[in-house]
Amino acid sequence: MIEATGQTRDLAALTRLAETSVELILQLQDPSGGYPASPTFSAYSGFCWFRDGAFIADGMSAAGAVESANGFFDWCGRILLDRESQVIEIVAAAAAGSPVADSRMLPTRFTLAGDDGDDDWWDFQLDGYGTWLWAVVQHSKRHGLDLARWSRAIELSVDYLASSWQRPCFDWWEENADRVHVSTLGCIAAGLGAVADAGILDAARRQKAHAVNASIGTTILEHGLTDAHLAKWLGSDRVDASLLAMVSPLGVFPATESVGSATIEAIDRELTVGGGVHRYLSDTFFGGGQWPLLSCMLGLAFADAGDRVRAFEQLDWAAATATERGELPEQVAQHLLDPSMKQEWVDRWGSVATPLLWSHAMYIRLAVELGVLEVIDA
């Protein structure tokens, strides 16, 4: 046992889990570059999300797995280029004041081959297109890469988001399609802000990205706060753990500033029990359990705020959810918000998604931040 941050913990075990998490993601990444959300879970198998995948790629990039992240961003680029005419149509319709229907907007998830899914899904979500922009810029900065490799896909994403950012859409959890979600706006702002300063856009797009980024910031401050912290959606008085990403790793509202700090405190107070973080208080998905990836996001926020003790506590909690095979689940049933709903979801989709690659990626990201995992060469 090794002493760290005032508490005895097995740092070697934490490191091993981070290393095996990197290996697991490398093994499961598809030759196309897409990351399967979960290889065996019935509703996720064979699909990759822009949002989840962007956070996975960021974790792998932070760990030094450069080619893995490159492969995912190449996958994103091909999907966007294949749909260039669709993006142009969407942008033109919005400019003409007759936006296309939600069903004609870009999907949130794709098959690993890059095709649209052929089943019903809650598909219109904007956040992933901002998150991938943020992640690819961070990756390029971290490893000194030329963004020109993805330039046209970046341009299409900027045009798409700038034309549509004010539209209601499904949130991270495929819910509440009639709302404008603060986490969605934050993902868009993070992406547009990152590419606007990355030297990859022409003058007109750079100006547009800066303008939309500023408008989103104003919109959130005027309509997306409750009790001085970020709210679940515009006009809401609720909190949602997806808002943690706005603090860290996206950095839209830094942990050391008032809104970020208040958001950390609200989520820690209202949604965290013993280190495990719930999505939101009325969650019933698989009974409304606690999500390791959200606990790691809270750990990143604590780390950014300078509280390494709390950050390590979050890493410890997430590590404790791993199976004997070292696989991290989507959620655990240690503290269900609505136990009566668990079986309904098991009957519908089977057991909780395990492993969930996004859980492993956020664990990696926090482990790197805390120095538990050294950057590898993969």
Secondary structure, DSSP 8 states (H G I E B T S, - for coil): -EEETTEEE-HHHHHHHHHHHHHHHHHHS-TTS---S-SS-TTTTTEEEHHHHHHHHHHHHHHT-HHHHHHHHHHHHHHHHHTHHHHHHHHHHHHTT----GGGS--SEEETTS-B-SS-------HHHHHHHHHHHHHHHHHT--GGGGHHHHHHHHHHHHHHTTS----TTS--TTS-BHHHHHHHHHHHHHHHTTT-S-HHHHHHHHHHHHHHHHHHHHHSEETTEE-SBTT-----GGGHHHHTTS-SS-TTSHHHHHHHHHHHHHHEETTEEBS-TT--GGGT-B-HHHHHHHHHHHHHTT-HHHHHHHHHHHHHT--TTS---S-B-SS-S-GGGHHHHHHHH-S--SS-HHHHHHHHHHHHHTTSS-----
